[in-house]
């Protein structure tokens, strides 16, 4: 799965939130003043070409539906991130966050509890 640009990710987050939708509704979520209609329309077409969206026309309005779930994209992105930056080791990634004081002992205990409860 391809990594999306920041603009594409922002559009996909809005689409995941909305479900099947049209460009005007996406603009409302993103904030029309921040994103020009033509820029968003171009981004949406790119997402469709990349296989993230399907479209169908109703009258003169195109409706877009996600083909990739948010969870599937996150899993793919996170796996690639760990592979590229931490030699495919989630332990190294956690260690990095601990060393950089991004995870507290309490948070680590909570993670361990979650892992242990999944084993049962």
N, C-alpha and C positions, 0 to 999 in steps of 0.2 A: 504494500500500500504506500502510495506517495505521501511525503510530508507536505502539508499544505502551507501556503504563505500565511502571514499574520492576518491579512485581509480575508483570505479564504476561510481560515479558522473562525474568524469573527462572524462571517456570514453563515457558516455551518452551525455554529452555536445557536444562532437565531432560528435557523431552520429546524434543528433538533428540538428546540423549545416549542416551535409552532406546529410542527408536523407539516402535512401538505399545505403549501402556501404560495403566495404571489409576491412579487418584488415590493409592492407598496407596503405590505404587512411587515416584510423584513426590514424595510426602511424605518418603520415606526419603532421596531425593537432596537435598531441600531442608532436611531436619532437622525432624522433627515438632514439636519443642518451639518452633520459631520461627514456624511457619505452622499455624494452626488448619485442620482438615479442611474446615470449612464455608467458610472464606475461600478456600481453594484451589479447592474445588468451584465457587464463584461465579466465580472468575477463569477457570477452565477453560470454564465456560459462556459467558463473555464472549469468550474466544478462539474458541470454536466459532461464535458469532454473527458475529464479525468475519471469519470465513473462514480462520482459521489452522489449525483442527483439524476433523477429522471424527470421528464416534463411531459405535460399534455396541455393541449389548448382547449379552452372553453370560450367560444366566441373569439374575442381578440385579446383574451387574458391567458397568459401561460401560468400554469400551476406547477410547482416544483416539489418533489418528494424525495427525502433522503433514501439512498440505496445502501448507505453505510451507517451503522448505528454509532452513536457517540462512544459507547463502550468499546466497540471493535476498533475505532480509530484510536482511542486512548491506549488500549492494549498494544496495538501495533507501534504507536509512537513511543510508549514507555519501553517496550522491548528493544527497539532500535536505539533509544537513548542509552539504556544500560549496556547494550552491546558495544556502542561506539565509545562511551566515556568511562565505563567501569569494567572492561574486559568480560562482559556478559556475567558479572557477578553482582547480584543484588546485595550480598553481604558487604562488598566494597562500597556500594552506593550508600547503604545505611551508615557504614563507618564514616564515610565522607560527611554526612549530615551531622553525625555525632561530633566529629572533630571540629566542625565549623559551628558548633553550638546551635544547630537548627532543630535538634531533637533533644528533649529533656529526658532524664531517667524515668519520669512518670509516663511520658509518651512511649518510651521503649517498653516499659512494663505492660502498657495497654496493647501494644502491638504483639507482644509475646502472648498475652492472654487471648487475643484474637486468633493467633496461629494455633494455640493449644486447643481452643474450643472448636476449630475447624477439623482437628484430627479426630475428635470424638464422634 
